[in-house]
Amino acid sequence: MPHATLIHHPGGGSASDTELDQARSLLSQHFELDVRIVEENTVPSQHAEQALKDGATLLIASGGDGTVSSVASTMIGRTDLTLGILPRGTANSISRHLDIPKELEQACAVISAGHSRLIDTARVNDQQMILLTTIGVHAEAITEVDPELKRNYGAVAYVLEMADRMRDADLFEVTLDANGQQVTCSANAVTVANLAPATSLLAQGTAAVVEDDGLLDVTVVAIRGLADALSTSFHLATRALRQLPAERENVGFFRTAEIRISTKEPKRVMVDGEDATETPIVVRALPRSLRVLVPAPTPD
């Protein structure tokens, strides 16, 4: 049987020991399985790097988006390596975008089927990015959402938190350099997306974020007051579900292969859900740089 390394993060979302035993049982039917547990004093990327040094070519990340991103960051640009995903987190935005099921048995079936695709990634300054980079209310909502709200509502908790924060969010001055042009404007949120399911509201300016087009999807939102926050949130949600671009004057969007973002005052920057750095930043797309196991396409 082929070899695979399962990197399980008990603290990464809802991943549990019981689910680890189930995943081990399911995957061991198809792979010679090496299981590595992420302890409190380690991070998933450390286990991934050691597994690669030991000769692994298939790494399976079990946990939330942070776990998946951390494991994947060690594999970018190595298309001879393959990433499998067992989504055990709250939002599971990476797997949602790629249509990987949350149910453990079904996710294991996707891995054992072996259908892979090359997708884009990106680099934010010196850090790898799989999902998206956020500045403003989106970044604040990710870090400060109520844990009880997450447990009760899952990914919807982030949407509720963002909608609440947009009501009172201050505008900040931001300068965007991309596609040979420079624009300075006021915004509450700037999102640069490589992947983004419909639940990532503030990334939904474009008609649909495409994971292998070699481009980043940039959405800039400026909101004033509760009514504006509610109507903008509803508009972005409904347009995303229909895969249509936003049509509001307070939402700007475009695609680019590279962008430099600076702000008048330093702003927190979140990369793949983790507090990463402050502005200014440069984000550059890395086309088709990560191989991922995904569901096989259904015949038309």
C-alpha positions in Angstrom: 0.0 0.0 0.0 1.2 3.6 -0.5 2.5 5.6 2.4 0.7 8.6 4.0 1.4 10.8 7.0 -1.6 12.0 9.0 -0.9 15.2 11.0 -3.6 15.5 13.6 -4.1 18.7 15.6 -6.4 18.1 18.6 -6.5 21.9 19.3 -7.3 22.7 15.7 -11.0 23.2 15.6 -13.2 20.3 16.7 -10.7 17.5 16.0 -10.8 14.9 18.8 -9.2 11.7 19.9 -12.3 9.7 18.9 -12.2 11.2 15.4 -8.5 10.4 15.2 -9.2 6.7 15.9 -11.9 6.7 13.3 -9.7 8.4 10.7 -6.8 6.0 11.4 -9.1 3.1 10.9 -10.6 4.4 7.6 -7.3 5.5 6.1 -5.3 2.4 7.2 -7.4 0.4 4.8 -5.7 2.2 1.9 -2.4 3.5 3.2 0.6 2.6 5.3 -0.2 5.3 7.8 2.2 7.3 9.9 0.3 9.4 12.5 1.8 12.5 14.1 0.1 14.4 16.9 0.5 18.2 17.2 1.2 18.9 20.9 0.9 22.2 22.7 4.5 23.2 22.2 4.6 22.4 18.5 2.9 23.6 15.3 1.6 21.5 12.4 4.3 22.8 10.0 7.0 21.3 12.2 5.6 17.8 11.9 5.1 18.4 8.1 8.7 19.4 7.6 10.0 16.4 9.5 7.7 14.1 7.6 9.0 15.5 4.3 12.6 15.0 5.5 11.6 11.4 6.2 10.5 10.9 2.6 6.7 11.5 2.8 5.0 12.6 -0.3 1.3 12.5 0.9 0.5 14.6 4.0 -3.0 14.6 5.4 -3.9 17.6 7.6 -6.6 17.0 10.3 -7.9 20.1 11.9 -9.1 23.6 11.1 -8.0 26.1 8.5 -5.0 27.1 10.5 -3.8 23.4 10.6 -4.4 22.9 6.9 -2.6 26.1 6.0 0.3 25.3 8.3 0.8 21.9 6.8 0.3 23.2 3.2 2.9 26.0 3.7 5.7 23.4 3.7 4.5 21.9 0.4 4.1 25.0 -1.8 6.0 24.8 -5.1 6.5 21.0 -4.7 4.0 19.6 -7.1 5.5 16.1 -6.5 3.9 16.3 -3.0 0.1 15.9 -2.3 -2.0 17.4 0.4 -5.1 15.6 1.8 -7.6 17.4 4.1 -9.8 16.2 7.0 -11.7 19.4 7.8 -12.3 19.3 11.6 -12.5 23.1 12.3 -15.2 25.7 12.8 -15.2 27.5 9.4 -13.3 25.0 7.3 -13.1 27.6 4.6 -10.4 25.9 2.6 -12.3 22.6 2.3 -15.6 24.4 1.7 -14.2 26.2 -1.3 -12.7 22.9 -2.7 -16.0 21.0 -2.0 -14.3 18.6 0.4 -17.0 17.2 2.7 -16.8 17.8 6.5 -18.1 14.3 7.3 -15.1 12.3 8.3 -15.9 9.1 6.4 -16.6 11.1 3.2 -13.4 13.2 3.6 -11.4 10.0 4.0 -13.0 8.6 0.9 -11.9 11.7 -1.1 -8.3 11.0 0.1 -8.4 7.3 -0.7 -9.8 8.0 -4.2 -6.7 9.9 -5.1 -8.1 12.6 -7.4 -5.8 15.6 -7.2 -5.7 19.2 -8.6 -3.1 21.9 -8.7 -4.3 25.1 -7.1 -2.8 28.6 -6.6 -1.3 29.8 -3.4 0.2 33.2 -2.6 2.9 34.9 -0.5 2.3 37.8 1.9 5.6 39.4 2.5 7.6 36.4 3.6 4.6 34.2 4.7 2.8 31.6 2.6 -1.0 32.0 2.1 -3.5 29.4 1.0 -6.8 31.0 1.8 -7.0 34.8 2.2 -5.5 37.9 3.8 -7.7 40.4 5.6 -7.3 43.9 7.1 -10.0 45.6 9.1 -13.2 44.2 10.5 -12.8 40.8 8.9 -9.5 40.4 10.7 -11.0 41.6 14.0 -13.9 39.2 13.7 -11.7 36.2 13.2 -9.6 36.8 16.3 -12.3 38.1 18.6 -15.4 36.1 17.9 -17.0 34.6 21.0 -15.9 31.0 21.5 -19.4 30.1 22.7 -20.8 31.6 19.5 -18.4 29.4 17.5 -19.5 26.3 19.3 -23.2 27.0 18.8 -23.2 28.3 15.3 -20.0 27.2 13.6 -19.0 29.2 10.6 -22.1 31.4 10.9 -20.5 32.8 14.1 -17.9 34.6 12.0 -20.7 36.1 9.7 -22.6 37.3 12.8 -19.5 38.8 14.3 -18.5 40.6 11.1 -22.0 42.0 10.7 -22.0 43.3 14.2 -18.5 44.9 13.9 -19.3 46.5 10.5 -22.0 48.5 12.3 -19.5 50.5 14.3 -16.3 50.0 12.4 -14.2 53.1 11.7 -13.0 53.9 8.2 -9.3 53.9 7.6 -7.2 55.2 4.8 -5.7 52.6 2.5 -3.5 52.8 -0.6 -3.6 49.9 -3.1 -0.9 49.5 -5.8 -1.9 46.9 -8.4 -2.1 46.4 -12.2 0.1 49.5 -12.8 -2.3 51.8 -10.9 -2.4 53.3 -7.4 -5.6 54.1 -5.6 -6.1 55.7 -2.1 -9.5 55.4 -0.5 -11.3 54.9 2.8 -12.4 51.4 3.9 -13.5 49.2 6.9 -12.1 46.0 5.3 -9.7 44.9 2.6 -9.6 41.2 1.7 -7.2 39.6 -0.7 -8.5 36.1 -1.5 -7.0 33.0 -3.2 -9.8 30.8 -1.9 -13.1 32.0 -0.4 -16.4 30.1 0.1 -19.6 32.1 0.2 -19.4 32.4 4.0 -16.4 34.6 3.7 -18.6 37.6 3.1 -16.0 40.4 2.8 -14.2 38.5 0.0 -17.2 38.3 -2.2 -16.8 41.3 -4.4 -16.0 39.4 -7.6 -18.4 37.0 -9.2 -16.5 34.0 -7.8 -13.0 33.4 -6.5 -11.2 31.0 -8.8 -8.6 28.8 -7.2 -6.4 28.2 -10.3 -6.6 31.3 -12.4 -3.2 32.7 -11.2 -5.0 35.8 -9.8 -5.9 37.3 -6.4 -9.4 38.6 -5.8 -9.3 41.9 -4.0 -12.5 43.3 -2.3 -12.6 46.7 -0.6 -15.6 47.6 1.6 -16.6 50.9 3.2 -19.6 50.9 5.5 -21.2 53.7 7.5 -23.7 52.7 10.2 -26.0 49.8 11.1 -28.3 50.0 8.1 -25.4 50.1 5.7 -23.8 47.1 7.4 -26.9 45.0 7.2 -27.7 45.8 3.6 -24.1 45.3 2.5 -23.9 42.0 4.3 -27.1 40.8 2.8 -26.1 42.0 -0.7 -22.7 40.2 -0.5 -24.2 37.0 0.8 -26.9 36.8 -1.9 -24.6 37.8 -4.7 -22.0 35.2 -3.6 -24.6 32.4 -3.5 -25.6 33.3 -7.1 -21.9 33.7 -8.1 -22.5 37.3 -9.3 -20.3 40.4 -8.6 -21.3 43.0 -6.1 -23.3 46.0 -7.3 -23.0 48.5 -4.5 -21.1 51.8 -4.5 -19.4 51.0 -1.2 -17.9 47.7 -2.5 -14.9 47.8 -4.9 -13.2 44.8 -6.3 -10.7 43.7 -8.9 -8.3 40.9 -9.8 -4.5 41.1 -9.9 -1.4 38.9 -9.7 0.3 41.1 -7.2 -0.7 44.0 -4.9 0.9 46.3 -2.4 -1.3 47.5 0.4 -0.4 50.3 2.8 -2.4 52.2 5.4 -2.0 55.7 6.9 -1.7 54.0 10.4 -0.4 50.5 10.8 -3.2 47.9 10.7 -3.4 44.3 11.8 -3.1 41.8 9.0 -4.5 38.3 9.3 -3.2 35.6 6.9 -5.3 32.4 6.7 -7.0 33.2 10.0 -3.8 33.8 12.0 -2.4 37.2 13.3 0.5 37.5 10.9 1.9 41.1 10.6 1.0 44.7 10.1 0.7 46.9 7.0 2.3 47.6 4.6 2.2 44.2 2.8 2.9 42.8 -0.6 0.8 39.9 -1.7 1.9 37.9 -4.8 0.0 35.0 -6.4 1.9 31.7 -6.9 0.0 30.0 -9.8 -0.8 26.2 -9.5 1.8 25.7 -6.7 0.0 23.2 -4.5 -1.4 19.7 -5.3 -4.5 18.9 -3.3 -6.8 15.8 -3.1 -10.4 16.9 -4.0 -13.6 15.2 -5.0 -13.5 13.9 -8.6 -15.6 16.1 -11.0 -19.1 14.8 -11.7 -20.0 14.1 -15.3 -22.2 16.7 -16.9 
